[in-house]
Amino acid sequence: MPHDASSLWRGPAPLLLASTSPTRRALLASAGLTVETRAPGVDERAVEAEAAGLSPARLAERLAAAKAAAVASVAPDRVVIGADQVLDLDGTLFHKPADRAGAAAHLARLQGRLHALHSAVAVAVDGAVADIFVVTARLTMRSLDEAAITAYLDAAGPAVTGSVGAYQLEGAGINLFDRIEGDHSTILGLPLLPLLARLRGRGLLAF
């Protein structure tokens, strides 16, 4: 297929992201890549149950690999990226809150404390996972009383159920933190620098 002159991607077909996350797609597009998305259809809780005993970082890798492998199995001629993120508070894992009450409960536990975000990426080529890595960011949330949590939830709106930890740093969630250690793209769920390095190493980028 002809290349978009504005794209840095040099694969024979667009990069296939095993996710419907608009944030991850936007990160790849902003880096100059041509990208398409496909839902992986992976039961994340089942993978988590099978991976009992793994560290949070290794669990993130297992989930990313499962997503990449699921899509690569039906699109073996494509370069596929799977990604996942695990929030770890002293060994306790957090999933996306189901509703506003769940988001408030998550924030009440995270406030005033340091937690880790383990962001993993798996790259599949020729129908199989060929590379996998994880990058960790650490975030210290401000001390928040009930009124502050309520004010944040009002400002953020329904987006609080869309991310682990009930926050999105690209939105109102940035106001929750005192300190952040880690690359911005890692916190958003797709560590771009190491991913781009791996794609360059496979000759898939223009430079």
C-alpha positions as CSV (number, residue, x, y, z in Angstrom):
1,M,0.0,0.0,0.0
2,P,1.3,3.5,-0.7
3,H,2.9,5.4,2.3
4,D,1.4,8.5,3.7
5,A,4.1,11.1,3.2
6,S,3.5,12.5,6.7
7,S,4.0,9.1,8.4
8,L,7.2,7.7,9.7
9,W,5.8,4.1,9.6
10,R,7.5,1.9,7.0
11,G,5.7,-1.4,7.6
12,P,3.8,-3.0,4.6
13,A,0.5,-2.4,6.4
14,P,-0.5,0.0,9.3
15,L,0.6,-0.9,12.8
16,L,-2.2,-2.8,14.5
17,L,-2.9,-1.9,18.0
18,A,-4.6,-4.6,20.0
19,S,-6.7,-2.1,21.9
20,T,-9.5,0.3,21.4
21,S,-7.9,2.8,23.7
22,P,-8.2,6.3,22.1
23,T,-5.3,7.5,24.3
24,R,-2.9,4.8,23.1
25,R,-3.9,5.3,19.5
26,A,-3.4,9.0,19.9
27,L,0.1,8.5,21.3
28,L,1.1,6.4,18.4
29,A,-0.4,8.7,15.8
30,S,1.3,11.7,17.5
31,A,4.6,10.0,17.1
32,G,4.0,9.9,13.3
33,L,2.9,6.2,13.0
34,T,0.1,4.9,10.8
35,V,-2.1,2.8,13.1
36,E,-5.3,0.8,13.2
37,T,-7.0,-0.7,16.2
38,R,-8.7,-4.0,16.9
39,A,-10.2,-5.2,20.2
40,P,-8.3,-8.2,21.5
41,G,-11.3,-9.9,23.2
42,V,-9.1,-11.1,26.1
43,D,-10.7,-11.9,29.5
44,E,-8.3,-9.9,31.6
45,R,-9.5,-11.3,34.9
46,A,-9.1,-14.8,33.7
47,V,-5.5,-14.1,32.6
48,E,-5.0,-12.5,36.0
49,A,-6.3,-15.6,37.8
50,E,-4.1,-17.9,35.8
51,A,-1.1,-15.6,36.6
52,A,-1.6,-15.8,40.4
53,G,1.7,-15.3,42.2
54,L,3.3,-13.2,39.5
55,S,4.6,-9.7,40.5
56,P,2.4,-6.8,39.3
57,A,5.0,-5.9,36.7
58,R,5.1,-9.5,35.3
59,L,1.3,-9.6,35.4
60,A,1.3,-6.4,33.2
61,E,3.6,-8.2,30.8
62,R,1.4,-11.3,30.7
63,L,-1.7,-9.2,29.9
64,A,0.0,-7.3,27.2
65,A,1.3,-10.5,25.6
66,A,-2.1,-12.1,25.8
67,K,-3.7,-9.1,23.9
68,A,-0.9,-9.0,21.2
69,A,-1.1,-12.8,20.7
70,A,-4.9,-12.8,20.4
71,V,-4.9,-10.2,17.6
72,A,-1.8,-11.6,15.9
73,S,-3.4,-15.0,15.7
74,V,-6.1,-13.6,13.3
75,A,-3.7,-11.1,11.6
76,P,-0.4,-13.0,11.4
77,D,0.8,-10.8,8.5
78,R,0.6,-7.6,10.6
79,V,2.9,-6.0,13.2
80,V,0.7,-6.0,16.4
81,I,1.2,-4.1,19.6
82,G,-0.5,-5.2,22.8
83,A,-0.4,-3.1,25.9
84,D,-1.6,-3.2,29.5
85,Q,-1.2,-1.3,32.7
86,V,-1.3,-2.5,36.3
87,L,-1.7,-0.1,39.3
88,D,0.1,-1.4,42.3
89,L,-0.3,0.0,45.8
90,D,2.0,-1.9,48.1
91,G,1.1,-5.2,46.4
92,T,-2.6,-4.5,46.1
93,L,-3.8,-4.2,42.4
94,F,-6.4,-1.8,41.3
95,H,-8.7,-2.2,38.3
96,K,-10.9,0.4,36.7
97,P,-13.7,1.5,39.1
98,A,-17.2,0.3,38.2
99,D,-18.9,3.6,39.1
100,R,-18.4,6.9,40.9
101,A,-18.6,5.3,44.3
102,G,-15.9,2.9,43.4
103,A,-13.8,5.7,42.1
104,A,-14.2,7.6,45.4
105,A,-13.2,4.5,47.3
106,H,-10.0,4.1,45.1
107,L,-9.0,7.7,45.6
108,A,-9.6,7.4,49.4
109,R,-7.1,4.6,49.5
110,L,-4.5,6.2,47.1
111,Q,-4.6,9.7,48.6
112,G,-1.5,10.7,50.5
113,R,0.5,7.6,49.3
114,L,2.9,6.5,46.6
115,H,1.7,4.0,44.0
116,A,3.3,2.4,40.9
117,L,2.0,2.1,37.4
118,H,3.5,-0.8,35.5
119,S,3.0,-0.2,31.8
120,A,3.8,-3.3,29.6
121,V,4.0,-3.6,25.8
122,A,4.2,-6.7,23.6
123,V,5.2,-6.7,20.0
124,A,4.0,-9.5,17.8
125,V,5.4,-10.3,14.3
126,D,4.6,-13.2,12.0
127,G,1.7,-14.2,14.2
128,A,3.7,-14.6,17.5
129,V,4.9,-12.3,20.3
130,A,8.6,-11.4,19.6
131,D,9.3,-8.8,22.2
132,I,7.9,-7.7,25.5
133,F,8.9,-5.1,28.1
134,V,7.6,-3.2,31.1
135,V,8.3,0.3,32.3
136,T,7.3,1.6,35.8
137,A,6.2,5.1,36.8
138,R,5.7,6.1,40.4
139,L,3.1,8.7,41.5
140,T,2.5,10.3,44.9
141,M,-1.0,11.5,45.3
142,R,-1.8,14.5,47.5
143,S,-3.6,14.2,50.8
144,L,-7.3,14.6,50.0
145,D,-10.3,14.9,52.2
146,E,-13.8,13.8,51.3
147,A,-14.7,17.3,50.0
148,A,-11.6,17.4,47.7
149,I,-12.4,13.9,46.3
150,T,-16.0,15.0,45.6
151,A,-14.8,18.1,43.9
152,Y,-12.4,16.1,41.7
153,L,-15.1,13.6,40.8
154,D,-17.5,16.4,39.9
155,A,-14.8,18.0,37.7
156,A,-13.7,14.8,36.0
157,G,-17.1,13.4,35.3
158,P,-17.7,10.0,33.8
159,A,-14.0,9.7,32.7
160,V,-13.2,8.5,36.3
161,T,-14.4,5.0,35.4
162,G,-12.2,4.8,32.3
163,S,-8.8,4.4,33.9
164,V,-7.2,2.5,36.8
165,G,-6.9,4.7,39.8
166,A,-9.9,6.8,38.7
167,Y,-7.7,9.5,37.2
168,Q,-6.4,10.6,33.8
169,L,-3.3,12.8,33.9
170,E,-4.2,14.4,30.5
171,G,-7.3,15.8,32.2
172,A,-8.4,16.9,35.7
173,G,-6.5,14.1,37.3
174,I,-3.2,16.0,37.1
175,N,-4.5,18.0,40.1
176,L,-4.4,15.0,42.3
177,F,-0.6,14.7,42.5
178,D,2.3,16.1,44.5
179,R,5.0,14.2,42.6
180,I,5.4,12.1,39.5
181,E,8.4,10.0,38.6
182,G,8.3,8.6,35.1
183,D,7.7,9.3,31.4
184,H,4.3,10.8,30.5
185,S,3.6,8.2,27.9
186,T,4.3,5.5,30.4
187,I,1.7,6.9,32.8
188,L,-0.8,7.1,29.9
189,G,-0.3,3.4,29.3
190,L,2.1,3.1,26.4
191,P,5.9,3.7,27.0
192,L,6.8,5.3,23.7
193,L,10.6,5.7,23.8
194,P,11.4,2.0,24.3
195,L,8.6,1.0,21.9
196,L,9.9,3.3,19.2
197,A,13.4,2.0,19.7
198,R,12.2,-1.5,19.1
199,L,10.3,-0.6,16.0
200,R,13.4,1.3,14.6
201,G,15.4,-1.8,15.3
202,R,13.1,-3.8,13.0
203,G,13.4,-1.2,10.3
204,L,9.8,-0.1,10.7
205,L,10.4,3.6,11.1
206,A,11.8,6.1,8.7
207,F,14.6,7.1,11.0
